[in-house]
Amino acid sequence: MPAGVPMRQYLTFMAAALLSMFVGSQVVHNYYHPLRDLNYYVEREIKMQRLREVPQPPENADSSKKS
């Protein structure tokens, strides 16, 4: 394994790191509630996309190139 670390110690460290990552993520979600208002932001973005106007090229631009 890397740097001469025995396989058992390597797997123990990886399991502890993975477990602490999962626990930390769960604590953040329980404390800060980051997804509580997700629907509001999604609906607002959908509304903004519908209201956004797509710029159209002028109709006479093609006719001036053909001349």
C-alpha positions in Angstrom: 0.0 0.0 0.0 1.1 3.7 -0.2 4.1 4.6 1.8 4.5 1.1 3.2 1.4 1.2 5.3 -0.1 -2.2 6.1 -3.4 -3.0 4.3 -5.4 -3.3 7.6 -4.2 0.1 8.8 -5.0 1.7 5.4 -8.5 0.3 5.3 -9.1 1.3 9.0 -8.1 4.9 8.1 -10.2 5.0 5.0 -13.3 3.6 6.8 -12.8 6.2 9.6 -12.4 9.0 7.0 -15.5 7.9 5.1 -17.6 7.6 8.3 -16.5 11.0 9.5 -17.4 12.6 6.1 -20.9 11.0 6.3 -21.5 12.1 9.9 -20.2 15.7 9.1 -22.5 15.9 6.1 -25.5 14.8 8.1 -24.7 17.3 10.9 -24.6 20.1 8.4 -27.9 19.2 6.9 -29.6 18.8 10.3 -28.2 22.1 11.6 -28.3 24.5 8.6 -31.2 22.9 6.6 -29.6 23.9 3.2 -32.4 22.2 1.1 -35.3 23.7 3.0 -35.9 26.5 0.5 -34.6 24.7 -2.7 -38.1 24.7 -4.3 -38.3 28.5 -4.0 -35.0 28.9 -5.8 -35.9 26.4 -8.5 -39.3 28.0 -9.2 -37.7 31.5 -9.3 -35.1 30.3 -11.8 -37.7 28.7 -14.0 -39.8 31.9 -13.9 -36.7 34.0 -14.8 -35.9 31.6 -17.7 -39.5 32.0 -19.1 -39.3 35.8 -18.8 -35.8 36.0 -20.4 -36.1 37.3 -23.9 -33.9 35.7 -26.6 -32.4 38.4 -28.8 -33.4 37.9 -32.5 -31.2 39.2 -35.3 -32.7 41.9 -37.4 -34.6 40.7 -40.4 -32.8 43.0 -42.9 -29.4 41.7 -41.9 -29.7 38.7 -44.3 -30.9 40.8 -47.2 -27.9 43.2 -46.9 -25.5 40.3 -47.1 -27.1 38.9 -50.3 -26.6 42.2 -52.2 
